[in-house]
Amino acid sequence: MSVEAISWALAQPVQHSSTKFVLVALANCSDGRSFECYPSIAYLCDATAQNRKTVMENIKRLIDLGCIEDTGERKGKTGQIKAYRLNVKTAPKTVLLEGVMVASVQASNDTENGTVKESRKRNSTENGTVPKTDGKSTENGQERVPKTGHGTVSEPSVNQKQVHGRASAPDTVAPIANRKPQITFDAFVERRKVAGEKLIPADDPIFDWAEGAGIPDDWLRLAWSEFSARYRGNSKRYADWPATFRNCIRGNWFKLWRISDGGQYALTTEGEMARRAAATRARKPEQEEAA
């Protein structure tokens, strides 16, 4: 991570917030010398909470704006991930994160008319001074404990989740009513067909993950065929079937492939059996039409 690159990215006049978010994510992955980075599309999707199509559009927009450029190199374990360079012509030297944080704190202390309350000035620790108390003050959530023979101890009067004497809101769990209902695979397929949507959209993160891992597209289709065959007519329920398929691929649930001694992927016995079964299923409709 490069502080200079992040500060530079934050200062760029990029209008679209999602585009600027991608630029900051790229800066977070760059070094402080060449300002090059090569994050995968899957990483950028996770870091920015954007789908694959949006991330790729934002990268193209950043290239058009001149903020980044494609170095032409391909890196990563598979040698297929694009490397980009941030066009940091003059990296900021005086703008540090501490300065940004101080500015935000000072802005939060301003009133509507632009002045700072006197009471807050007195409580400022900017110069390293601590406000005097009467020995019983509970300001800022701390209580001064009288001296004892073993020394002076200052302990918080509230638990760690209390701020300025008031307890923070407890961690909450999303109401059950807002959660997706768990449905069977058959119900999922039917809903997608009615909505006119693909079962696994083209911008699903699993495609970038598989590309980075070196898993061929044909094996993804083989895994989907096996996945569909196992769960069709099954009573198993999930709230998010595309996410379940992603977990299936990443965890190699069906043990369809393995890494050989040479470091290359190869189908296992289970994988070869699944391939033959998929080929048989694909021939059945043709045989029925011929009959």
PEDAJO-V83139 format. One record per residue. N is the residue number from 1. RES is the residue in one letter. OMEGA is omega in whole degrees, -180 to 180 (999 if undefined). Layout:
N|RES|OMEGA + N|RES|OMEGA
This chain:
1|M|-180 + 2|S|178 + 3|V|179 + 4|E|-178 + 5|A|180 + 6|I|179 + 7|S|177 + 8|W|-179 + 9|A|180 + 10|L|-177 + 11|A|-177 + 12|Q|-179 + 13|P|178 + 14|V|-173 + 15|Q|-177 + 16|H|-178 + 17|S|-180 + 18|S|178 + 19|T|180 + 20|K|178 + 21|F|178 + 22|V|179 + 23|L|179 + 24|V|179 + 25|A|176 + 26|L|179 + 27|A|179 + 28|N|-179 + 29|C|-175 + 30|S|175 + 31|D|-177 + 32|G|-179 + 33|R|-179 + 34|S|-177 + 35|F|176 + 36|E|179 + 37|C|178 + 38|Y|176 + 39|P|178 + 40|S|177 + 41|I|179 + 42|A|178 + 43|Y|-179 + 44|L|176 + 45|C|-180 + 46|D|-176 + 47|A|-175 + 48|T|-178 + 49|A|177 + 50|Q|178 + 51|N|-173 + 52|R|-179 + 53|K|-179 + 54|T|179 + 55|V|-179 + 56|M|176 + 57|E|-180 + 58|N|176 + 59|I|178 + 60|K|179 + 61|R|179 + 62|L|177 + 63|I|179 + 64|D|180 + 65|L|-180 + 66|G|-180 + 67|C|180 + 68|I|176 + 69|E|177 + 70|D|-178 + 71|T|-177 + 72|G|179 + 73|E|176 + 74|R|-173 + 75|K|-177 + 76|G|-179 + 77|K|-178 + 78|T|-178 + 79|G|-177 + 80|Q|-177 + 81|I|-178 + 82|K|176 + 83|A|-180 + 84|Y|176 + 85|R|175 + 86|L|-179 + 87|N|180 + 88|V|-179 + 89|K|178 + 90|T|-179 + 91|A|180 + 92|P|-180 + 93|K|-176 + 94|T|-179 + 95|V|180 + 96|L|-180 + 97|L|179 + 98|E|179 + 99|G|178 + 100|V|-179 + 101|M|179 + 102|V|-180 + 103|A|-179 + 104|S|178 + 105|V|179 + 106|Q|179 + 107|A|-180 + 108|S|180 + 109|N|180 + 110|D|174 + 111|T|-176 + 112|E|-179 + 113|N|174 + 114|G|179 + 115|T|180 + 116|V|179 + 117|K|-179 + 118|E|-178 + 119|S|-180 + 120|R|176 + 121|K|-179 + 122|R|-177 + 123|N|-176 + 124|S|176 + 125|T|-176 + 126|E|-178 + 127|N|177 + 128|G|180 + 129|T|180 + 130|V|-179 + 131|P|178 + 132|K|179 + 133|T|-180 + 134|D|179 + 135|G|180 + 136|K|-175 + 137|S|176 + 138|T|-180 + 139|E|-177 + 140|N|172 + 141|G|-179 + 142|Q|-179 + 143|E|180 + 144|R|-179 + 145|V|-179 + 146|P|179 + 147|K|177 + 148|T|179 + 149|G|-177 + 150|H|178 + 151|G|-178 + 152|T|-179 + 153|V|175 + 154|S|-176 + 155|E|177 + 156|P|179 + 157|S|178 + 158|V|-180 + 159|N|-172 + 160|Q|-179 + 161|K|179 + 162|Q|180 + 163|V|-180 + 164|H|173 + 165|G|180 + 166|R|-178 + 167|A|177 + 168|S|-178 + 169|A|-180 + 170|P|176 + 171|D|-177 + 172|T|178 + 173|V|-179 + 174|A|179 + 175|P|-179 + 176|I|-178 + 177|A|-178 + 178|N|-179 + 179|R|177 + 180|K|178 + 181|P|177 + 182|Q|-177 + 183|I|178 + 184|T|179 + 185|F|179 + 186|D|179 + 187|A|177 + 188|F|-180 + 189|V|-179 + 190|E|180 + 191|R|180 + 192|R|180 + 193|K|179 + 194|V|-179 + 195|A|-179 + 196|G|-178 + 197|E|176 + 198|K|180 + 199|L|174 + 200|I|-177 + 201|P|-177 + 202|A|-179 + 203|D|179 + 204|D|-177 + 205|P|-176 + 206|I|-179 + 207|F|177 + 208|D|180 + 209|W|-179 + 210|A|178 + 211|E|179 + 212|G|-180 + 213|A|179 + 214|G|179 + 215|I|-177 + 216|P|179 + 217|D|-180 + 218|D|179 + 219|W|173 + 220|L|178 + 221|R|177 + 222|L|179 + 223|A|178 + 224|W|178 + 225|S|179 + 226|E|178 + 227|F|-179 + 228|S|-178 + 229|A|-177 + 230|R|-174 + 231|Y|177 + 232|R|-178 + 233|G|-180 + 234|N|-179 + 235|S|180 + 236|K|-177 + 237|R|173 + 238|Y|179 + 239|A|-177 + 240|D|-177 + 241|W|175 + 242|P|178 + 243|A|177 + 244|T|178 + 245|F|177 + 246|R|178 + 247|N|179 + 248|C|-179 + 249|I|-176 + 250|R|-180 + 251|G|-179 + 252|N|-175 + 253|W|-173 + 254|F|178 + 255|K|-177 + 256|L|-178 + 257|W|179 + 258|R|177 + 259|I|-177 + 260|S|179 + 261|D|179 + 262|G|179 + 263|G|180 + 264|Q|177 + 265|Y|177 + 266|A|178 + 267|L|175 + 268|T|175 + 269|T|178 + 270|E|179 + 271|G|179 + 272|E|177 + 273|M|179 + 274|A|179 + 275|R|179 + 276|R|179 + 277|A|178 + 278|A|178 + 279|A|178 + 280|T|179 + 281|R|-180 + 282|A|-180 + 283|R|-176 + 284|K|179 + 285|P|179 + 286|E|179 + 287|Q|180 + 288|E|179 + 289|E|-180 + 290|A|179 + 291|A|999
